């Protein structure tokens, strides 16, 4: 190995260590939210049910839950253990980003892209979530890198890796199926060298079509339907802004538009860097040699735009956009930024020093946002809510912390060590009902009286509410009959009861004894009176 390559290897190893530390130290800082608890539920379902999900209409990520099931068997179902599974794939994206950047544009671009992937608050966040997003991103990076190696004449091994990685990706997330048209376009962009590998391309296309058929049976009709999905109908411009903000500054980065603007300018600068212009105007875009020509810049542009435009077109009939679904396009964005940084760093005049303040600003912003994500409760804090109820039941609190919602917006109520009430006989009403699964993960009592909050948002064809206050009151009386006390655990209430009829009835027919307000979760205890 040359001295230069050794330096890059050492730098990559240091980045892997940093990437692990920034992800691991705050791995369980946030409470699990309902999607993560769903992942646990689906991963621990009966084996026959899990296998049937591979052809079940509307089911997303069946392979991920199979893999998570095996991981849980090995490591357990604690927050830290389950999230560590995502952390491993998040770490794997660092060397994958490096080798792909090096392959396309050289080692400087590779190392800058690895730095960005290592410290990205957005990618760190999803490396700390019990979901399939870092797995899909790692597989997408591996698939595109393998396709490049195969087109360069690397042999059938790289075609096999590309086929396997792509197949695993779209069985891990439904929209990763867009990897297939993206790779088809990349194969075309790398023409005429890719023409020499047409046999491998045909085999790859055939292999990627067959395993996709079980999904296509139900995906194709759904994609053409106009229907409500629960997603907001964003415009294309709004989608671009959301992705730019997230990829630039992370989950809490909305207050830092200057960094999103800087990263956006650098990405555009990377696309229009001097090598791209030279290949365009000198005619070298027609050369057969890959690596420095215009083609590799088009690769990044297609990798970014095709998945986004596809989701936008689908969303015209059925809104489907959420930024995490496109996480596997984020490496293309970071590669563009890395191109801009590398173009400064490798120049021979004073401009090479521009990279120092630019990279410094990015790393400082990333560090601040990583700290905010690790120390600010963002997800619904059912961990604190369950601890509060358990402590109250065990007599650990007399009246509990009576705090206003404003005062406790970012507070964390830590459970008393060793608290585990032997029984719990008071009714807990969950509004929305789905919150009980996350609450149950943290609540130390397996069996206790529970009830689903009323769904009161149905409307008639005239726009009036289908359920009246009197009907709601009648159902609440039946729900609480024979109970002296009841708890209300409320989260995302407007989705289920925008008039808050459940809480109004409890306030009218009970005395509010204690309450506590946590991030996106409110807890109330009522001493009920006769109606």
C-alpha positions in Angstrom: 0.0 0.0 0.0 1.2 3.5 -0.8 1.5 6.1 2.0 -1.5 8.0 0.6 -3.7 4.9 0.5 -2.6 4.1 4.1 -3.7 7.5 5.2 -7.1 7.1 3.7 -7.5 3.7 5.3 -6.5 5.1 8.7 -9.0 8.0 8.2 -11.7 5.6 7.3 -11.1 3.5 10.4 -11.2 6.6 12.6 -14.5 7.6 10.9 -15.9 4.1 11.7 -15.0 4.6 15.3 -16.5 8.1 15.4 -19.6 6.9 13.6 -20.1 4.1 16.1 -19.7 6.4 19.1 -22.1 9.2 18.0 -24.7 6.5 17.4 -24.1 4.3 20.4 -23.8 6.8 23.2 -27.4 8.1 22.7 -28.9 4.9 21.3 -31.7 4.7 24.0 -32.0 8.4 24.6 -35.5 8.5 23.0 -38.5 6.5 24.0 -39.6 3.9 21.5 -42.5 5.2 19.4 -45.4 3.3 17.9 -43.7 2.3 14.7 -40.7 0.8 16.6 -43.0 -1.2 18.9 -44.9 -2.3 15.8 -41.6 -3.6 14.4 -41.2 -5.7 17.6 -44.8 -7.0 17.4 -44.4 -8.0 13.8 -41.0 -9.6 14.4 -42.3 -11.7 17.2 -45.6 -12.8 15.5 -46.1 -16.5 14.7 -43.7 -17.8 12.0 -46.6 -18.8 9.6 -48.0 -15.3 9.9 -44.6 -13.7 9.2 -44.1 -15.8 6.0 -47.6 -15.0 4.7 -46.7 -11.2 4.9 -44.4 -11.6 1.9 -47.5 -11.8 -0.4 -50.0 -9.9 1.9 -51.4 -6.8 0.2 -50.3 -3.5 1.7 -47.6 -5.2 3.9 -44.3 -3.4 4.0 -40.8 -4.7 4.9 -41.5 -8.4 5.6 -37.9 -9.4 5.2 -36.8 -6.8 7.8 -39.1 -8.3 10.4 -37.7 -11.8 9.7 -34.1 -10.5 10.2 -35.2 -8.6 13.3 -36.7 -11.7 14.7 -33.4 -13.5 14.5 -31.6 -10.5 16.0 -34.0 -10.4 19.0 -33.4 -14.1 19.6 -29.7 -13.3 19.9 -29.6 -9.9 21.6 -33.0 -9.5 23.3 -35.8 -7.0 23.0 -34.5 -4.1 25.0 -34.4 -0.6 23.4 -30.6 -0.7 23.1 -30.5 -4.2 21.7 -33.1 -3.7 19.1 -31.8 -0.4 18.0 -28.3 -1.8 17.8 -29.4 -3.8 14.8 -30.1 -0.5 12.9 -26.8 0.9 14.2 -24.9 -1.9 12.5 -26.3 -1.1 9.1 -25.8 2.7 9.7 -22.1 2.0 10.4 -21.9 -0.2 7.3 -23.0 2.8 5.1 -19.8 4.7 6.0 -17.3 2.4 4.2 -19.8 1.8 1.4 -20.1 5.5 0.8 -16.3 5.7 0.7 -15.7 2.9 -1.8 -18.5 4.1 -4.1 -17.2 7.7 -4.0 -13.7 6.5 -4.6 -14.8 4.3 -7.5 -16.7 7.1 -9.2 -14.6 10.2 -8.5 -11.5 9.3 -6.5 -10.3 8.9 -2.9 -10.8 12.5 -1.8 -14.5 12.4 -2.8 -14.8 9.0 -1.1 -13.4 10.3 2.2 -15.4 13.5 2.2 -18.6 11.5 1.6 -17.7 9.1 4.4 -17.2 12.1 6.7 -20.7 13.4 5.8 -22.3 10.0 6.3 -20.5 9.5 9.6 -21.7 12.8 11.1 -25.1 13.3 9.4 -27.7 13.9 12.1 -30.3 12.5 9.8 -28.5 9.2 9.2 -27.6 9.0 12.9 -31.3 9.4 13.8 -32.4 6.5 11.7 -29.4 4.4 12.9 -31.1 4.7 16.3 -34.6 3.5 15.3 -36.0 0.0 15.2 -36.9 0.3 11.5 -35.5 -0.9 8.2 -34.2 2.4 6.8 -30.5 2.0 7.4 -30.7 -1.6 6.1 -32.3 -0.4 2.9 -29.7 2.4 2.5 -26.8 0.0 3.0 -28.3 -2.4 0.5 -28.8 0.4 -2.0 -25.2 1.5 -1.7 -24.0 -2.1 -2.1 -26.3 -2.7 -5.1 -25.1 0.4 -7.0 -21.5 -0.2 -6.1 -21.8 -3.8 -7.3 -23.5 -2.7 -10.5 -20.6 -0.4 -11.2 -18.0 -3.1 -10.6 -20.0 -5.5 -12.8 -20.1 -2.9 -15.6 -16.4 -2.4 -15.3 -15.9 -6.1 -16.0 -15.5 -7.4 -12.4 -17.2 -10.7 -13.3 -20.2 -12.6 -12.3 -19.6 -12.3 -8.6 -20.5 -8.6 -8.7 -23.6 -9.3 -10.8 -24.6 -11.8 -8.1 -24.0 -9.3 -5.3 -26.0 -6.7 -7.2 -29.0 -9.0 -7.7 -29.0 -10.2 -4.0 -28.6 -6.7 -2.6 -31.4 -5.2 -4.7 -33.7 -8.2 -4.0 -33.1 -7.8 -0.2 -33.7 -4.1 -0.4 -37.2 -4.2 -2.0 -38.3 -7.0 0.3 -37.2 -4.8 3.2 -39.1 -1.7 2.1 -41.8 -1.5 -0.6 -40.4 1.7 -2.2 -36.9 0.3 -2.6 -38.4 -1.4 -5.7 -37.5 1.9 -7.4 -33.9 0.7 -7.2 -34.6 -1.4 -10.3 -35.5 1.5 -12.7 -32.7 3.6 -11.2 -30.1 0.8 -11.9 -31.5 0.4 -15.4 -30.9 4.0 -16.1 -27.4 3.8 -14.6 -26.6 0.9 -16.9 -27.7 3.1 -19.8 -25.7 6.1 -18.6 -22.5 3.9 -18.4 -22.9 3.1 -22.1 -20.9 2.1 -24.2 -18.8 0.2 -21.6 -21.9 -1.4 -20.1 -22.7 -2.7 -23.6 -20.0 -5.3 -23.2 -21.7 -6.7 -20.1 -25.1 -7.2 -21.7 -25.3 -10.9 -20.7 -24.9 -10.1 -17.0 -27.5 -7.2 -17.4 -30.0 -9.6 -18.9 -29.5 -12.2 -16.1 -29.8 -9.4 -13.5 -33.0 -8.1 -15.0 -34.6 -11.5 -15.1 -33.5 -12.3 -11.5 -34.9 -9.0 -10.2 -38.2 -9.5 -12.0 -39.0 -12.9 -10.7 -38.7 -12.3 -6.9 -40.6 -9.0 -7.3 -43.7 -10.7 -8.8 -45.3 -11.6 -5.4 -45.1 -7.9 -4.5 -46.1 -6.6 -7.9 -49.4 -8.6 -7.7 -50.7 -6.2 -5.2 -48.4 -3.1 -5.6 -49.3 -2.4 -9.2 -53.0 -2.0 -8.7 -52.5 0.0 -5.5 -50.2 2.4 -7.3 -52.8 3.3 -9.8 -55.7 3.9 -7.3 -56.8 7.3 -6.0 -57.2 6.9 -2.3 -56.7 8.4 1.1 -53.4 7.3 2.7 -53.0 9.5 5.8 -50.0 11.3 4.3 -50.1 15.0 3.6 -50.3 15.9 -0.2 -47.0 17.8 -0.5 -46.1 19.5 -3.7 -42.8 18.6 -5.5 -41.2 21.8 -4.2 -42.2 21.0 -0.6 -40.8 17.5 -1.0 -37.4 18.9 -2.2 -37.3 21.4 0.7 -38.1 18.7 3.3 -35.4 16.4 2.0 -32.9 19.2 1.8 -33.6 20.3 5.4 -33.5 16.8 6.7 -30.4 15.6 4.9 -28.6 18.9 5.8 -29.5 19.4 9.5 -31.3 16.3 10.8 -34.7 15.9 12.5 -34.6 19.2 14.5 -32.8 21.3 11.8 -35.7 23.5 10.7 -34.2 26.4 12.7 -31.0 26.3 10.6 -32.0 27.3 7.1 -28.5 28.7 6.4 -27.0 25.3 6.7 -29.6 23.7 4.4 -28.9 26.6 1.9 -25.1 26.0 2.2 -25.5 22.2 1.7 -27.8 22.8 -1.3 -25.3 25.2 -2.9 -22.5 22.8 -2.4 -24.5 19.9 -3.9 -25.3 22.1 -7.0 -21.6 23.1 -7.1 -20.6 19.4 -7.0 -22.8 18.7 -9.9 -21.4 21.6 -11.9 -17.8 21.1 -10.8 -14.9 21.7 -13.2 -14.5 18.1 -14.2 -18.1 17.9 -15.3 -17.8 21.1 -17.4 -14.6 19.9 -18.9 -16.1 16.6 -20.0 -19.1 18.3 -21.4 -17.4 21.0 -23.5 -14.3 19.1 -24.5 -16.3 16.2 -25.9 -15.0 13.6 -23.5 -18.5 12.7 -22.6 -18.3 10.4 -25.6 -15.2 8.5 -24.3 -15.5 4.9 -23.2 -13.4 5.3 -20.1 -15.6 5.7 -17.0 -14.8 7.6 -13.8 -14.1 11.3 -14.6 -16.6 11.9 -17.4 -20.0 13.5 -17.3 -21.7 10.1 -16.9 -20.9 9.6 -13.2 -22.3 13.0 -12.4 -25.5 12.0 -14.2 -25.5 8.9 -12.0 -25.9 11.0 -8.8 -28.5 13.2 -10.5 -30.6 10.1 -11.5 -30.1 8.5 -8.1 -31.6 11.6 -6.5 -34.3 12.5 -8.9 -35.9 9.3 -10.2 -37.1 8.0 -6.8 -38.4 11.5 -5.8 -40.2 12.1 -9.1 -41.7 8.6 -9.0 -43.1 9.2 -5.5 -44.3 12.6 -6.5 -46.2 11.2 -9.5 -47.8 8.4 -7.4 -48.7 11.0 -4.8 -50.8 13.0 -7.3 -53.4 10.3 -6.9 -52.5 8.9 -3.4 -50.2 10.9 -1.1 -47.3 8.7 -0.2 -44.4 11.0 0.5 -42.4 11.0 3.8 -38.7 11.8 3.8 -37.5 8.6 5.4 -38.9 6.5 2.5 -36.2 8.2 0.4 -33.3 7.8 2.8 -31.5 5.5 0.3 -31.1 8.5 -2.0 -29.3 10.6 0.7 -25.9 9.1 -0.2 -26.2 10.7 -3.7 -26.7 14.1 -2.0 -23.7 13.6 0.2 -21.6 12.5 -2.7 -22.5 15.8 -4.5 -21.5 17.8 -1.5 -18.3 15.8 -1.2 -17.5 16.5 -4.9 -17.7 20.3 -4.2 -15.4 19.9 -1.1 -12.9 17.7 -2.9 -12.8 20.2 -5.8 -11.6 22.9 -3.4 -9.3 20.5 -1.5 -7.4 19.3 -4.6 -6.9 22.6 -6.3 -3.4 24.0 -6.5 -4.1 27.6 -5.5 -5.5 29.5 -2.5 -9.0 28.1 -3.0 -7.9 24.8 -1.4 -8.2 26.5 2.0 -11.9 27.3 1.4 -12.6 23.7 2.3 -11.5 24.2 5.9 -14.2 26.7 6.9 -16.8 24.9 4.8 -16.2 21.5 6.3 -15.8 23.1 9.8 -19.2 24.8 9.5 -20.8 21.5 8.4 -19.2 19.5 11.3 -20.2 22.2 13.8 -23.8 22.2 12.6 -23.9 18.4 12.6 -22.5 18.3 16.2 -25.0 20.8 17.5 -27.9 18.9 15.8 -26.6 15.6 17.1 -26.5 17.0 20.6 -30.1 18.4 20.3 -31.4 15.0 19.0 -29.7 13.2 21.9 -30.9 15.5 24.6 -34.3 16.7 23.5 -37.4 14.4 23.8 -38.7 14.2 20.3 -40.7 10.9 20.1 -43.8 10.4 22.2 -42.4 9.7 25.7 -44.4 6.6 26.7 -41.4 5.5 28.7 -41.9 8.4 31.1 -45.7 8.1 31.1 -45.6 4.4 32.0 -43.0 5.0 34.7 -45.3 7.7 36.1 -48.3 5.5 36.3 -46.2 2.6 37.8 -44.7 4.8 40.4 -48.0 6.2 41.4 -49.5 2.7 41.7 -46.5 1.6 43.8 -46.9 4.6 46.1 -43.6 6.1 45.0 -45.4 9.5 44.4 -48.1 11.1 46.5 -49.6 13.4 43.9 -47.0 13.2 41.1 -45.4 16.2 39.4 -48.2 18.6 38.7 -46.7 20.4 35.8 -48.2 22.5 33.0 -47.8 21.4 29.4 -45.6 24.3 28.6 -43.3 23.7 31.6 -42.9 20.0 30.8 -42.7 20.1 27.0 -39.1 18.8 27.0 -38.9 17.3 30.5 -38.2 13.7 31.2 -39.8 11.9 34.1 -37.4 9.1 35.1 -38.8 5.9 36.7 -37.8 5.1 40.2 -35.3 2.2 40.2 -36.9 -1.1 41.1 -40.5 0.1 40.8 -42.8 -2.8 39.8 -46.2 -2.9 41.2 -47.4 -6.4 41.9 -50.9 -5.6 40.5 -52.8 -2.8 38.9 -56.6 -2.7 39.2 -57.5 0.8 38.0 -58.9 1.2 34.5 -56.5 2.8 31.9 -58.2 4.5 28.9 -55.9 5.0 25.8 -56.7 7.8 23.5 -55.6 6.9 20.8 -56.1 3.2 21.4 -53.0 2.2 19.5 -50.8 3.9 22.1 -51.4 1.0 24.5 -48.8 -1.2 22.6 -46.0 1.3 23.3 -47.3 1.9 26.9 -47.3 -1.9 27.5 -43.7 -2.2 26.4 -42.7 -0.1 29.4 -45.4 -0.8 31.9 -44.2 -3.5 34.4 -47.7 -5.1 34.8 -48.8 -7.5 32.1 -52.5 -7.7 32.9 -54.5 -4.7 33.9 -57.9 -3.2 33.1 -57.7 -1.2 29.9 -60.2 0.3 27.4 -59.9 1.9 24.0 -60.8 5.6 23.8 -63.8 6.4 21.6 -63.4 7.3 17.9 -65.6 10.3 17.5 -64.3 11.8 14.3 -66.7 10.0 11.9 -68.8 12.4 9.9 -72.0 12.0 7.9 -72.4 12.9 4.2 -73.5 16.3 5.3 -70.3 16.9 7.2 -71.9 16.6 10.7 -70.3 14.4 13.4 -71.8 10.9 13.4 -71.4 10.6 17.2 -73.2 13.1 19.4 -72.1 14.1 22.9 -74.9 12.1 24.3 -73.9 9.0 22.5 -70.3 9.4 23.6 -71.4 9.9 27.2 -73.5 6.7 27.1 -70.5 4.7 25.9 -68.2 6.3 28.5 -70.7 5.4 31.3 -70.7 1.8 30.0 -66.9 1.8 29.8 -66.4 3.0 33.4 -69.3 1.3 35.1 -68.2 -0.1 38.4 -64.9 1.8 38.5 -63.9 4.2 41.2 -60.9 5.5 39.4 -59.7 5.7 35.8 -56.5 6.9 34.0 -56.4 8.6 30.7 -53.3 8.2 28.6 -53.6 10.7 25.8 -51.4 11.0 22.7 -52.2 12.2 19.2 -55.8 12.7 20.4 -56.9 14.8 17.4 -56.5 11.7 15.2 -59.3 10.0 17.2 -61.3 12.5 19.2 -60.7 16.0 17.9 -63.6 17.3 20.1 -62.0 15.6 23.1 -65.3 14.2 24.2 -63.6 11.4 26.2 -61.7 13.9 28.4 -64.6 16.2 28.7 -66.8 13.4 30.1 -64.1 12.4 32.6 -63.7 16.0 33.7 -67.5 16.3 34.2 -67.9 12.9 36.0 -64.7 12.7 38.0 -62.2 14.6 40.0 -58.8 15.0 38.4 -56.5 13.8 41.1 -53.2 14.0 39.4 -51.7 14.7 36.0 -48.4 14.8 34.2 -47.4 16.0 30.8 -44.6 14.5 28.8 -43.4 14.9 25.3 -46.5 14.1 23.1 -48.1 12.1 25.9 -50.4 13.4 28.7 -51.4 11.3 31.7 -54.5 12.0 34.0 -55.9 10.1 36.9 -59.6 10.7 37.8 -61.5 9.7 40.9 -64.9 8.9 39.4 -68.2 10.1 40.8 -71.7 8.8 40.1 -73.0 10.4 36.9 
